[in-house]
Amino acid sequence: MGDINFESVWKVYPDGTQAVRAVDLAIEDGALMVLVGPSGCGKTTLLRMVAGLEEVTAGTIRIGDRAINDVPAKARDIAMVFQNYALYPHMTVYDNQAFGLRLRRLPKGEIDTRVKGIAGVLGLMEELRKKPGQLSGGQRQRVAMGRAIVRQPQAFLMDEPLSNLDAKLRVQMRSEISRMQRDLGTTMIYVTHDQTEAMTMGTQVAVMKKGDLQQVAPPDDLFARPANLFVAGFIGSPAMNFVQAKITRDNGDAFVSFGDARLRIDEEAVAERPALARYDGRSLVLGIRPDATEDASIARDAPADRRFAAVAELRETVGSEAYVHFILDAEPVVTEDTRELASDTGGEMLRKLEAEASQHRTPFVARMRARSRARVGERVDVAVDTRELHFFDPETGAGIYD
């Protein structure tokens, strides 16, 4: 086993498309690194270059001390699990898992021991004589994983392996993949578009946008200290709310204003962001996650200077929570990053962003307890935990911290 390192790696196609640009990334031996980002961000291309399915235009990829740019795919000692499983339909489960071992001419006894051992771990012992067409989607995915695991490679590469499964099975399978990777201790690179998968599975998460690496960090750090607007908006569901705002000081306290709202920033948040002092009296981008809000009639201990009022446009109640949508009379944030985030959720969202921007209005989503009395068409007092505010430079989009 060994580390996997990308050293200024580029992938440029003959038509000039830059799919991956100057990526530097170090993946420690035994880590589960998740590559996440919108469709077309370059994450699958990066994975395919490790697998030897795409040539590296420039830079170097190393596994351990060995540069693998010119090493044939079959000699790289890695195993890949694809989105579409890629099983041999005419072979049994046993033969699908044994196929690679037979090509390596391992002894029959060792092949049998490995295949049955992994089948036991994956709950496939009763399915070994069946063919893929007789299996459920989850079982076929387990067979694909077993075929990779049984080889005992230096690294596993997984390209959106759960995207064809239903929601309940995805939750089950991602926990199984995490457990098996941890038990095996083998390095894994896992590609997904689903940020929930990324945040629940990865020991490290790398966020990509248009071929560029935006931030690499443990999941909790990505959530708490996003490097920029794009990472902040991509990580978290529902997504972070952004609004143009201004910082002011009053008797030593810091306040942030947007539209008719004025919130006192918690001293803890100010202390953790020394660079915020440079923005006194200036405009910046304010970020508020939906889970930093509550119906003020429920959060009765929330001070008046940590609330704002708005008219509810839509309410979605999901179990114990309610997502309440507002349109604020405040300047929206329309940048390359916010356009990219809106595009990723569909063309309709981008059109909505631009339409609201033309009227100087900002969509806002609050997460409240289901017993909230917020109703469509009524004015609601929204309490904000100002310890959880985020701030970004309006020109660069970079997070404001130290």
N, C-alpha and C positions, 0 to 999 in steps of 0.2 A: 504494500500500500504506500501511498505518498500524497503529498500536497498536489493540488492542481493550481498552476499559476498562469495568468494571462499577462503578457508584457507588451503593452502598447499594440494591442491586436486590432487590425482593420479587416473589414470585408467590403470590397467595392466590386460591384458587378460590371460586366462589359458596357452596359448602357450608362455607367457613371453613378448608379444608385449606391449610396453609402449606407449599407445595412448595419454595420458596426464600426464605430469610430474611436480609435485610440483607447481601448478598454484595458485598464490595469486592474486586476482582481486577483486576490490571493485566497485560496480555499484550503483550509487546514485539513490534514489527514483526519478522517473520521467525522468531518462536519457534514451537516445537511444544509447546503446552500440553495436557497430558492431565488430564481430569477423571475421577476414579475414586472408587468408593464402592459400598456395597451397593445392591441393587435398591430403588428408591423414595427414594434420597437426594437427588434433585433435579438430578442432573447432566444428564440428557437435557432436562429442562425448561429449564435454563439455556441449553443449546445451541439449543433451539427458539425461545427468546426472541431470540437473536442472529439466527436465520434469519428471524424475522418470522412464525413459525408459532404463537407464543403471545404474547399481549399482556403487557406489563410492568405489574404492579399499582402499583409505586412504585419510584423510583430512575431512574437513567439508564444507558443503554448507549451508548457512543461508539465509532465506528471513525474513527481519526484525531481530528480536531477536530469531527466531525459527530455530533450526537446522532441516533440512528436509531430511537428509540422509535416515532415516528409515520411513519417512512418505509416505504412498501409493500415487501413481501418482494422483489418483482421488481426494485426499484430499489436494493437494498442492495449489489449487486455482490459477492455471496458465492456459493459453490457448496457443496452439501451432498451427502454420500454416506451412504445409508441402510443399515441392517442387511439389508434385503430387496432391495437393488440398485435396485429401482424402474425397471427397463428397460422400454422399449416392446417387447412380444413380437413384434409384426408388422413391426418395422423391423430392418434389418440392423445389424451392429456399426457400420459406417460411418455410417449414417443416425442411429443413436442418439447418436453422438458429434457429428454435425454439426447436430443438431436445434436446439440452443440458439443456435448461430451463425447459422443461417438465420433464426431469429426476430429476431435483431439486424440482419438484412439486410447481413451482411458479404459482400464480393465472393466469387464462387464459387472463384476461384483461391486466395484467402487461406484459405477454409474447407478446401479440399483440402490445402493445405500444412500447416495446423495439425493436421488429423485424422491424416494419414499420419505426420507427425512424432511425435505422441504415440503412435500405434500402434506405431511402430518402437521407441520407448523401452519400451513395455509388452509387447513381444513379441506383438502382435496383427495384424501385417501379413497373415498367412495366414488370419485369421479375419474380415476386413473385410466379406466378402460373406455371412457366415453370420448366422443369427438367434439370439437368446439361447437358445432351446430346444436348439440344437445344441452349446452350449458347456458346459464343466465349471464347477463352482462357482467355482474360482479364476479362470477366464477371464471369467466374468460379473462378478466383483468388479473385475477389471482394466478392463473396459468401463465400469463405473460410475465408477471413478476417472478414467479417460481423459475421460469426458464432463465431469467437474468440472474437470480440469486444462486441457482445451482452451479453456475460456472465459477463462483467465488472470484469475481474480477477485482481489479484495483479500484474501480469506481462504477457507480450506477448513474446512468443518465436517464431522466424521465421527462418526456415531452407531453405535458397536459394529459396524464394517463387516466384521470378521473372525469374528463369532460363529457364522456358519453353515458355516464351513470346518473341515476336520479338523485335528488338532493339527499335523501336519507342514507342511501348507500355511499354517497361521496363522504359524508361525515364519518361513517364507519371505516371506510377504506383509508382515509387520510390518517386516522389514528393508528391503523394497522401498519401503514407504511412507516410512520414515525417510529413506532415501537420496534419494527424489524430492523430499521436502519440503526437505531440505537443499540439493539442487541448484537447486530453483526459488526458494528463499528467501522463499516465501509463508507468511504466518501461518496456523497450523493449530490448531484446537481439536478434540481427539480424545477421545471419550467411550468408556469401557470399564468393565466390571465386573471385568476380569481384571487383577490387580495386577502380574502378570508382564509383560503388555503395557505397562502404565503405566511400570514401572521400566526397561524396555529401550528404550522409544521416546521418552519425553518429555525435553525439555531442562528443563522445569519440570513438576511434578506437583501438582495440587490435590486434596486428599482431602476428600470431603464426607460428612456424616452427617445424615440427617433435615433436609435443607434448609440446614444450616449448613456453612460452610467451616471445616475443622479445621486445615489447615496447607497452605502453598504453599512448595515448595522443590525444588531439584534432587534427583533420585532418591537419590544417595548420602547427602545430608543427611537425607532422610526416614528412611532405614534406620538411620543412625548416631545421629541426635538427634531421635527422634519427639517431637512436642509433647505428646502425651498418650497415655493407655492405648489409646484407640481407634485412633489412627494406628499405634502400636507393634504392636497385634494384627492390624491389617488388612494392613500391609506386611510381607512376608516369608512364605516357604513352605518347610516347615511354619511355622505361626504361632508367635510368641513365647509362651513359657511364663510364666504369672503365678502368684505365690504371696505370701501375706502373710508379712512378715518383720520382723526387728528389727535395728537397727544398734547395735553396742557397740564399745567401745575397750579395747584390752589392750596395755599397754606401747607406746603410740603407734600401734599398728596398728589399722585398722578391720576389723571383722568383721560379716558379715550372717548371721543365724540364721533357719532355718525348719524346723519339725518337729524331727527329731534332727540335722539338718545344721547345720554352722557353717563358713562359707567366709571365708578372709582376702581382703579386697578389695585388688586390686593398687593400688599407690601411684599409678600413672599415672591410674587411674580416679578415685581420690579427688581428685587434683590438678585434674582436668578438671571436677569438680563441687563447687565451693566450698560451694554451698548444702546439700550433704549433711551438713555439720557441724551444721546446725540440727536434724538428726534423731537425734543421738546419744541412745541410750536409748529411742528412740521407734519405733513401728511405721510401716511404709511398705509399698509394693508393690514386690516385686523382679521384674524381668523377665530371663529368660534365653532367648536364641535357641537353637534346636536346634543350629545350626552353631557355637556356642560350647562344645560338649560333645564328649567322646570317651570311648571305653572306656579306663579307666585302665591296663589291662594293655597297651595299645598306646602310650598317652601316658605312658611310664614316668618321664619327667622331671617330671611334674606333682607338686608338693609334696602331702603328705598333708592339709594344711589348705586345699587347693583341690579336694577330692573329697567326694562323698557316696555312700552306698550305698542301693540300692533293688532290689526284686524286679521283674524284667521280666515284663510282662503280655502283650506282643505284640511280634513282630519282623517288619518288612517289609524285605526285601532288594531293592534296586533298583540293578542294575549294581554300581558300585564303592562304594555306600553302603548302610547299613542304618539304618532308622528304628526305634528301640527305645522302646516305650511303657511307662511306669511309672505307678503310683498312689502318690503320696507321702502319708505321714501328716502332713499340714501343712494349715494353714487356707487354703482357696481364696479367690480374689478374685471376688466376685459383686457387680458394680456394673451401672449402666445400660450402660456401655461394653462390659463383657464379655458381658452378655446380648445386646446388639445384635450383637456379633461371632459369638456362638454361633447366634443366629437366622439370620444370613446364610448359615451353612453347613448349615442345615436344622433342623427342629423337634426331631429326635432328638438333636442336639448340645446344644441348650438343655436338654432333659430330662436328658441325661447330666450336664451341669454342675450342675444343681440337685440331682440325686440324690447326686452325690459331695459336694456342699456340705453336704447334710444329715448326712453321716457325717464331716464335717471332713476330707475327703481331696481331693487335688489331682491331676488328670491332668498328666503331664509327658512330653514327647517329646524324645529325644536323637538327634542325627545322628552315626552312627559309621561307621568304615570297614567294608566288608563282611567283612573278615577278623576282625572282633570276635568273641570267643567268647561274647558275650551270648546266653543261651538263655532261652526262656519258662520261668517258674517258678524260675529261679535268681537268686541275689543278685548284683548287678553293681556294681562300683565305677565311678562316673561322674566323670571329670575335667572341671573347668569352667575355662575361660579367664576369669578374673575381671577382665581388662582390658575385657571385652565386656559387663559387667553393665549393666542399666538400672534406674533407680529412679524411682518415681512417688509423688506425694502421695496418701495413702489417701482423703482427703476430696474433692479436686478432680480427681484423676486426671492432673494436670499433671506433665510430666517434671521431674525435679530436676536442675538444671544449675548456673547461675550464681547 
